[in-house]
Amino acid sequence: MDLDTLAGVPDWPRIQQRYEAWWQGEVIDRVLIAISAPRYPIPDEEVPQEDLLDYWTNPERVLPRLERELAATYLCGDAFPKIAPVQTTMVAILGAYLGCPLQFVNTRTTWLKHIVADWANRPKFAFDPENQWWLVSKRLLEAGARRAAGRYRIVIPDLNGPGEIAARLRGTKELALDMIDNPEAVIEVMPEINQAWYRYFQACHGIVHQYVAGYVNWCGQWSELPATDLQCDFSIMISRPMFERVFLPFIEEQTRLVERTIYHLDGPGATRHLDALLDLPRLTAIQWIPGAGAPPVSAWLPLLRRVQARGKRLQLFVEPWEVPILLNDLQPEGLSLTTTCATPAEADALLLEAGRLSVRRSWLVS
């Protein structure tokens, strides 16, 4: 079977073209917009604590559950079928690959327990092919990829960024104090974390690409070329000079290691670092997440226009009602919108509206 085909998605070649145009800062026929809606409800599964490990890690249980969820979801526009065998709620799982104990809280939440009491006595952090959680992830990825050909695409694990992994290894409060008392120790460990991050990134795709093509991470953007998300949510706790000294050089290194990159900018406290990120010549895109308690995406138009003015792509998760607002104000070129409607009929109607507004906006700015 052709690794690039997707049964039930007859316009998959055109969808791929739209994603590739987005990466190039272009638009083919309309804005890149992925819309989903529930076909029917799926009841929550009650899982006792002693059964959580199997719930999260047994491929024979994980994959059928994800496939049921996919079957219950209507995909519209540029949405395409994908599953994450290592579920995206296993946030910053690279910390587990580097030695942090992984704890399953419930069916939606996991925690990593930090292991570094003193940077001076830390272990060396590196790719470990025999790590317990990597072996679990490897088994899930391979089982999912084997089933995926012609049916869906595979999302790789949420490896997260070097700053966030340092916070998982050390503890957020402890790392914040280190930034004042011992920033050199944090800078010293960054290359090890970055190298491990890249090795696991390569290993994940090495497994997936035996069976299916392309690159997809939790952001959901399709790419024919190597692509990944970058982030440092810890940055909301530190000043711009501190961020630029300790973390930005390693984010810049990631933009050189992987051809296409999307920086996950999360929350108003992170916006102080936006200009430094926009200065990175190889950074492709900004994903703006206002965060809990903040105004919605459409309330941040000046910030979004700044991103577009600097030639970076935008990836936005929005409410359906925000789509017309954004398309009336932003350029469709290099703009990606992801949203969820209440019904398939509402999804279809929104797609038609997005197409109409895309054409109008392109005509107005031409």
KADA-V260244 format. One record per backbone hydrogen bond with DSSP energy under -1.0 kcal/mol. NH is the residue of the N-H (numbers start at 0). CO is the residue of the C=O. E is the energy in kcal/mol with one decimal. If there is no record, write none. Layout:
NH:CO:E  NH:CO:E
This chain:
4:1:-1.7  6:149:-3.5  8:5:-1.9  11:8:-2.0  14:10:-2.4  15:11:-2.7  16:12:-1.8  17:13:-2.0  18:14:-2.2  19:15:-2.6  20:16:-2.4  21:17:-2.4  22:18:-2.3  23:19:-1.2  24:21:-2.0  25:20:-3.1  31:334:-1.2  33:336:-2.7  34:75:-2.2  35:338:-1.7  36:73:-1.7  38:71:-3.5  50:47:-2.1  51:48:-1.4  54:50:-2.1  55:51:-2.2  56:52:-1.8  57:53:-2.1  60:57:-2.0  61:57:-3.1  62:58:-1.9  64:60:-1.2  65:61:-2.3  66:62:-2.5  67:63:-2.1  68:64:-2.1  69:65:-2.1  70:66:-2.4  71:67:-1.4  72:69:-1.7  73:36:-3.9  75:34:-3.0  77:32:-3.2  78:75:-1.7  82:152:-2.3  86:84:-1.0  89:86:-2.4  90:88:-1.5  92:157:-1.5  94:91:-2.1  96:92:-1.9  97:93:-1.4  98:95:-1.6  99:94:-2.5  102:110:-3.1  104:108:-2.0  105:108:-1.4  110:102:-2.6  112:100:-2.3  114:168:-1.7  115:168:-2.8  120:117:-1.8  121:118:-1.3  130:127:-1.8  134:130:-2.4  135:131:-1.7  136:132:-2.3  137:133:-3.2  138:134:-2.0  139:135:-2.1  140:136:-3.1  141:137:-2.4  142:138:-2.2  143:139:-2.5  144:140:-2.9  145:141:-2.3  146:142:-1.1  150:147:-3.4  151:147:-2.2  152:80:-2.2  154:82:-2.9  155:215:-1.9  158:156:-1.4  164:160:-2.4  165:161:-2.3  166:162:-1.8  167:163:-1.8  168:164:-2.7  169:165:-2.5  170:166:-2.4  174:170:-2.7  175:171:-2.3  176:172:-1.8  177:173:-2.2  178:174:-1.8  179:176:-1.2  180:176:-2.9  181:177:-2.8  186:182:-2.5  187:183:-2.1  188:184:-1.2  189:185:-1.2  192:188:-1.9  193:189:-2.9  194:190:-2.4  195:191:-2.3  196:192:-2.8  197:193:-2.3  198:194:-2.3  199:195:-2.6  200:196:-2.2  201:197:-2.5  202:198:-2.4  203:199:-2.6  204:200:-1.8  205:201:-2.2  206:202:-1.6  207:203:-2.3  208:204:-2.8  209:206:-1.2  210:207:-2.1  211:207:-2.5  214:222:-2.3  219:216:-2.1  227:259:-2.0  229:261:-3.0  234:231:-2.3  235:232:-1.6  236:233:-2.2  237:234:-1.4  242:238:-2.4  243:239:-2.8  244:240:-1.7  245:241:-2.6  246:242:-1.8  247:242:-2.6  249:246:-1.2  250:246:-1.7  251:247:-2.8  252:248:-1.5  253:249:-1.6  254:250:-1.7  256:252:-1.8  257:253:-2.2  259:225:-1.7  261:227:-1.9  262:284:-2.7  263:229:-3.3  264:262:-1.0  264:286:-2.9  266:288:-3.1  269:266:-1.9  270:267:-1.3  272:269:-1.8  273:270:-1.6  276:272:-1.9  277:273:-2.8  278:274:-1.3  279:276:-1.7  284:260:-2.0  285:312:-2.5  286:262:-3.3  287:314:-1.0  288:264:-2.8  293:290:-1.7  298:295:-1.9  299:296:-2.1  303:299:-2.2  304:300:-2.8  305:301:-1.8  306:302:-1.7  307:303:-2.1  308:304:-2.6  309:305:-1.2  310:307:-1.7  311:306:-1.8  312:283:-2.5  313:333:-2.9  314:285:-2.3  315:335:-2.7  317:337:-2.7  321:318:-1.7  322:319:-1.2  325:321:-2.5  326:322:-2.5  327:323:-1.6  329:325:-3.0  333:25:-1.1  334:331:-1.8  335:313:-2.1  336:31:-2.4  337:315:-2.3  338:33:-2.4  340:35:-3.0  346:342:-1.8  347:343:-2.4  348:344:-2.1  349:345:-2.2  350:346:-2.1  351:347:-1.8  352:348:-2.0  353:349:-2.7  354:350:-2.3  355:351:-2.1  356:352:-2.6  357:353:-2.2  358:354:-1.8  359:355:-2.0  360:356:-2.8  361:357:-2.4  362:358:-1.9  363:359:-2.2  364:360:-2.0
